[in-house]
Amino acid sequence: FPSHDRQMYSARVPNTSRSVITAGPDLKTDEVSLPFQNVYAMMKTEFIEHLMKENGIPYYRANEIYNKGETNTLNDFESYVKDRNPVVIMVRQPALYKYSMMAFRVKIHKGHDLKLPIEICGPFGGDFDGDLMATFLVPEEHQENIIDKMSPISLKYFDKNMKPIIEPSHGVVHGYIQCSKVQLKDNKSKPRIFEELQ
């Protein structure tokens, strides 16, 4: 291929990212936590528009501020993400059926991994041994519609047999059992009662 063709085909698709998935036990079922730098790149256009509007500056100046990425800019971006509560579509290839693509609300963290709720691994057919997943940012005007139709909370059952798409795995159940025990001085255990499990 000519050089310009190679550059075009090798370029990353805008508003997307890809990361190795790890467990995010503190996340809600419809949330994922993405690396800060991934979200910063995915939301470049939207954040530059935000800088232009908030500071009354032209595009080239806002772009310079974005590219420098100084501490106050990064803090501003973190607040921007929390306020916007963006939506992404997660895809695990091969996407053989509709449950391979689901929509989630975004949180951010420092690191390089993509934190996923443990219970979502089943529908995706994934696990935490190095699996990669792609992320696509949903335009703001379509976010509510997408989250209503494609979030794990909306996709409750498999169409073919009406079984729930989210079921606790053996490992999760065993973890609950271990967490519900209290070790006494005589080395005996008694159950601990949880007031609420979410």
Sine and cosine of phi, psi and omega as CSV:
sin_phi,cos_phi,sin_psi,cos_psi,sin_omega,cos_omega
0.00,0.00,0.54,-0.84,0.16,-0.99
-0.87,0.49,0.33,-0.94,-0.09,-1.00
-0.86,0.51,-0.65,0.76,-0.04,-1.00
-0.93,0.37,-0.52,0.85,0.07,-1.00
-0.93,0.38,-0.65,0.76,0.02,-1.00
-0.89,0.46,-0.66,0.75,0.01,-1.00
-0.90,0.43,-0.64,0.77,-0.03,-1.00
-0.92,0.39,-0.71,0.71,-0.06,-1.00
-0.97,0.26,-0.41,0.91,-0.03,-1.00
-1.00,-0.05,-0.13,0.99,-0.04,-1.00
-0.95,0.32,0.53,-0.84,0.05,-1.00
-0.96,0.28,0.65,-0.76,0.02,-1.00
-0.92,0.38,0.75,-0.66,-0.01,-1.00
-0.85,0.52,0.49,-0.87,0.07,-1.00
0.89,0.45,0.48,0.88,0.03,-1.00
-0.72,-0.69,0.27,-0.96,0.13,-0.99
-0.38,-0.92,0.12,-0.99,0.03,-1.00
-0.51,-0.86,0.70,-0.71,-0.04,-1.00
-0.51,-0.86,0.33,-0.95,0.13,-0.99
-0.97,0.25,0.69,-0.72,-0.03,-1.00
-1.00,0.04,0.61,-0.79,0.12,-0.99
-0.71,-0.71,0.18,-0.98,-0.07,-1.00
-0.97,0.26,0.68,-0.73,0.10,-1.00
-0.84,-0.55,0.98,0.22,-0.13,-0.99
-0.90,0.43,-0.33,0.94,-0.02,-1.00
-1.00,0.00,-0.04,1.00,-0.05,-1.00
-1.00,0.09,0.52,-0.85,0.15,-0.99
-0.96,0.29,0.26,-0.97,-0.07,-1.00
-0.87,0.49,-0.51,0.86,-0.04,-1.00
-0.97,-0.24,0.44,0.90,0.00,-1.00
-0.82,-0.57,0.53,-0.85,0.21,-0.98
-0.74,-0.67,0.42,-0.91,0.06,-1.00
-0.89,-0.45,0.86,-0.51,-0.06,-1.00
-0.96,-0.28,0.45,-0.89,0.08,-1.00
-0.85,0.52,0.64,-0.77,-0.04,-1.00
-0.80,0.59,-0.73,0.68,-0.08,-1.00
-0.91,0.41,-0.50,0.87,0.05,-1.00
-0.92,0.40,-0.72,0.69,-0.01,-1.00
-0.93,0.38,-0.59,0.81,0.02,-1.00
-0.87,0.49,-0.63,0.78,0.03,-1.00
-0.97,0.25,-0.65,0.76,-0.04,-1.00
-0.90,0.43,-0.59,0.81,-0.09,-1.00
-0.98,-0.22,0.43,0.91,-0.04,-1.00
-0.84,0.55,-0.78,0.62,-0.06,-1.00
-0.87,0.50,-0.73,0.68,-0.03,-1.00
-0.91,0.42,-0.64,0.77,-0.05,-1.00
-0.95,0.30,-0.58,0.81,0.06,-1.00
-0.89,0.45,-0.67,0.75,0.07,-1.00
-0.88,0.48,-0.61,0.79,0.05,-1.00
-0.89,0.45,-0.70,0.71,0.01,-1.00
-0.89,0.46,-0.65,0.76,0.02,-1.00
-0.89,0.46,-0.69,0.72,-0.06,-1.00
-0.95,0.31,-0.70,0.71,-0.07,-1.00
-0.94,0.33,-0.58,0.82,-0.09,-1.00
-0.97,-0.25,-0.08,1.00,0.00,-1.00
0.88,0.48,0.68,0.73,-0.05,-1.00
-0.87,-0.50,0.37,-0.93,0.00,-1.00
-0.96,0.28,0.17,-0.99,-0.07,-1.00
-0.86,0.51,-0.73,0.69,-0.10,-1.00
-0.88,0.47,-0.57,0.82,0.01,-1.00
-0.95,0.31,-0.68,0.73,0.03,-1.00
-0.89,0.45,-0.60,0.80,0.02,-1.00
-0.91,0.41,-0.61,0.79,0.06,-1.00
-0.90,0.45,-0.70,0.72,0.00,-1.00
-0.88,0.47,-0.68,0.73,0.02,-1.00
-0.88,0.47,-0.73,0.68,-0.06,-1.00
-0.92,0.39,-0.55,0.84,0.03,-1.00
-0.93,0.37,-0.60,0.80,0.06,-1.00
0.84,0.54,0.72,0.69,0.02,-1.00
-0.95,0.32,0.24,-0.97,-0.14,-0.99
-0.83,0.56,-0.72,0.70,-0.02,-1.00
-0.91,0.41,-0.53,0.85,0.05,-1.00
-0.93,0.37,-0.68,0.73,0.01,-1.00
-0.91,0.42,-0.61,0.79,0.06,-1.00
-0.91,0.41,-0.64,0.77,0.05,-1.00
-0.89,0.45,-0.63,0.77,0.01,-1.00
-0.91,0.41,-0.65,0.76,0.01,-1.00
-0.87,0.49,-0.67,0.74,0.06,-1.00
-0.92,0.40,-0.60,0.80,0.02,-1.00
-0.87,0.48,-0.69,0.73,0.00,-1.00
-0.92,0.40,-0.67,0.74,0.00,-1.00
-0.89,0.46,-0.63,0.78,0.00,-1.00
-0.95,0.32,-0.63,0.77,-0.06,-1.00
-0.98,0.19,-0.47,0.88,0.00,-1.00
0.77,0.64,0.86,0.51,-0.13,-0.99
-0.91,0.40,0.28,-0.96,-0.02,-1.00
-0.87,-0.49,0.67,-0.75,0.09,-1.00
-0.80,-0.60,0.42,-0.91,0.15,-0.99
-0.98,-0.22,0.82,-0.58,0.02,-1.00
-0.99,-0.14,0.69,-0.72,-0.02,-1.00
-0.75,-0.66,0.76,-0.65,0.15,-0.99
-0.90,-0.43,0.89,-0.46,0.00,-1.00
-0.99,0.16,0.54,-0.84,-0.02,1.00
-0.98,0.21,0.72,-0.69,0.00,-1.00
-0.99,0.12,1.00,0.08,-0.11,-0.99
-1.00,0.02,-0.34,0.94,0.05,-1.00
-0.50,-0.86,0.11,-0.99,-0.21,-0.98
-0.92,0.40,-0.36,0.93,-0.01,-1.00
-0.98,0.21,-0.07,1.00,0.12,-0.99
-0.98,0.17,-0.12,0.99,0.02,-1.00
-0.75,-0.66,0.89,-0.46,0.03,-1.00
-0.66,-0.76,0.38,-0.92,-0.06,-1.00
-0.97,-0.24,0.59,-0.81,-0.05,-1.00
-0.62,-0.78,0.45,-0.89,0.20,-0.98
-0.98,0.21,0.49,-0.87,-0.14,-0.99
-0.96,-0.27,0.74,-0.68,0.28,-0.96
-0.89,-0.46,0.29,-0.96,-0.01,-1.00
-0.81,-0.59,0.46,-0.89,0.05,-1.00
-0.51,-0.86,0.26,-0.97,0.07,-1.00
-1.00,0.06,0.79,-0.62,-0.04,-1.00
0.49,-0.87,-0.25,-0.97,-0.02,-1.00
-0.80,-0.60,-0.01,1.00,-0.04,-1.00
-0.99,-0.15,0.30,-0.95,0.07,-1.00
-0.96,-0.28,0.91,-0.41,-0.06,-1.00
-1.00,0.04,0.79,-0.61,-0.10,-0.99
-0.82,-0.57,0.63,-0.77,0.10,-1.00
-0.84,0.54,0.68,-0.73,-0.08,-1.00
-0.85,0.53,-0.63,0.78,-0.10,-0.99
-0.94,0.33,-0.21,0.98,-0.04,-1.00
-1.00,0.09,-0.24,0.97,-0.03,-1.00
-0.86,0.51,-0.59,0.81,-0.03,-1.00
-0.85,0.53,-0.84,0.54,0.02,-1.00
-0.86,0.52,-0.58,0.81,0.01,-1.00
-0.97,0.23,-0.28,0.96,-0.09,-1.00
0.92,0.39,0.54,0.84,-0.04,-1.00
-0.92,-0.40,0.17,-0.99,0.12,-0.99
-0.47,-0.88,0.00,-1.00,-0.13,-0.99
-0.98,-0.20,0.78,0.63,0.04,-1.00
-0.89,-0.46,0.45,0.89,0.03,-1.00
0.94,-0.35,0.17,0.99,0.02,-1.00
-0.90,0.44,0.62,-0.78,0.06,-1.00
-0.97,-0.24,0.54,-0.84,0.11,-0.99
-0.70,-0.72,0.59,-0.81,0.02,-1.00
-1.00,-0.08,0.52,-0.85,-0.04,-1.00
-0.81,-0.58,0.73,-0.68,0.01,-1.00
-0.81,-0.59,0.84,-0.54,0.00,-1.00
-0.96,0.27,0.74,-0.67,0.01,-1.00
-1.00,0.00,0.75,-0.66,0.06,-1.00
-0.83,0.56,0.58,-0.82,-0.14,-0.99
-0.83,0.55,-0.62,0.79,-0.06,-1.00
-0.94,0.35,-0.24,0.97,-0.02,-1.00
-0.94,-0.35,0.02,1.00,-0.15,-0.99
-0.90,0.45,-0.73,0.69,-0.05,-1.00
-0.90,0.43,-0.63,0.77,0.02,-1.00
-0.90,0.43,-0.68,0.74,-0.02,-1.00
-0.93,0.37,-0.69,0.73,-0.04,-1.00
-0.92,0.39,-0.53,0.85,0.03,-1.00
-0.93,0.36,-0.53,0.85,-0.09,-1.00
-0.99,-0.16,-0.41,0.91,-0.18,-0.98
-0.84,-0.54,0.05,1.00,0.02,-1.00
-0.97,0.23,0.42,-0.91,0.03,-1.00
-0.86,0.51,-0.44,0.90,0.02,-1.00
-0.95,0.32,-0.55,0.84,0.03,-1.00
-0.98,0.20,-0.61,0.79,0.00,-1.00
-1.00,0.03,0.98,0.22,-0.16,-0.99
-0.98,0.20,-0.57,0.82,-0.16,-0.99
-0.76,-0.65,0.48,-0.88,0.16,-0.99
-0.95,0.31,0.72,-0.69,-0.04,-1.00
-0.89,0.45,-0.58,0.81,-0.14,-0.99
-0.95,0.31,-0.49,0.87,-0.06,-1.00
-0.67,-0.75,0.03,1.00,0.02,-1.00
0.88,0.48,0.39,0.92,0.12,-0.99
-0.99,0.13,0.51,-0.86,0.00,-1.00
-0.90,0.44,0.63,-0.78,-0.01,-1.00
-0.97,0.25,-0.36,0.93,-0.02,-1.00
-0.92,-0.39,0.90,-0.44,0.06,-1.00
-0.73,-0.68,0.63,-0.78,0.01,-1.00
-0.92,0.40,0.73,-0.69,0.04,-1.00
-0.98,0.19,0.18,-0.98,0.03,-1.00
-0.86,0.51,-0.66,0.75,-0.01,-1.00
-0.90,0.44,-0.63,0.77,0.01,-1.00
-0.92,0.39,-0.71,0.71,0.01,-1.00
-0.88,0.48,-0.69,0.73,0.02,-1.00
-0.89,0.46,-0.62,0.78,0.04,-1.00
-0.89,0.46,-0.67,0.74,0.06,-1.00
-0.88,0.48,-0.65,0.76,0.01,-1.00
-0.88,0.47,-0.71,0.70,-0.01,-1.00
-0.92,0.40,-0.62,0.78,0.00,-1.00
-0.94,0.34,-0.37,0.93,-0.07,-1.00
-1.00,-0.01,0.12,0.99,0.01,-1.00
-0.97,-0.22,0.58,-0.82,0.09,-1.00
-0.88,-0.48,0.82,-0.57,-0.02,-1.00
-0.99,0.12,0.83,-0.56,0.00,-1.00
-1.00,-0.07,0.16,-0.99,-0.04,-1.00
-0.91,0.42,-0.47,0.88,0.00,-1.00
-1.00,0.04,0.29,0.96,0.04,-1.00
0.91,0.41,0.28,0.96,0.11,-0.99
-0.98,-0.19,0.43,-0.90,-0.03,-1.00
-0.93,-0.37,0.55,-0.84,0.15,-0.99
-0.77,-0.64,0.47,-0.88,-0.07,-1.00
-0.94,0.35,0.55,-0.84,0.10,-1.00
-0.96,-0.29,0.74,-0.67,-0.05,-1.00
-0.99,-0.10,0.81,-0.59,0.08,-1.00
-1.00,0.04,0.71,-0.70,0.05,-1.00
-0.94,0.33,-0.59,0.81,-0.04,-1.00
-0.41,-0.91,0.69,-0.73,0.11,-0.99
-0.89,-0.45,0.79,-0.61,0.02,-1.00
-0.91,-0.42,0.00,0.00,0.00,0.00
